[in-house]
């Protein structure tokens, strides 16, 4: 099953308005991973995804500031959509699919608390969460400095305020 996660309820179409990581074209994204779709249930001003699969396909979520997962998802609603048809959807890499055209969807699931649902996925073995407190302090520092440099260069323009709020205390 393919999923698309959003904070917006009542969608009937996922518009092809995200930039493809593989082609650079504007696309609509979908994933085979329910937990990855849950992580996509966030505001565009919080477009900070620190999750990806390992070589076996197991998803890993890395917190890059204290309580990141809780801060971003606790108490927030989310909506998981599935395409009405998979026609036009192309597998790009791993478990991701995209379409250069808008994709009609149907609501698959309304999630009352995205954080609680991600924790259920963790307990079920669907994701490994690397909490900030458990990450080597040297790695924490390297990531924080890299994010600071990217922020200074304007790499996080769409969600600059979010990055500043959560990372500047670590600088």
Secondary structure, 3 states (H helix, E strand, C coil): CCEEEECCCCCCEECCCEECCCCCCEEEEEECCHHHHHHCCCCHHHCCCCEEECCCCCEEEECCCCCHHHHHHCCCCEEEEEECCCCCCEECCCCEEEECCCEEEEEEEEECCHHHHHHHHHHCCCEEEECHHHCCHHHHHHHHHHHHHHHHCCCCHHHHHHHHHHHHHHC
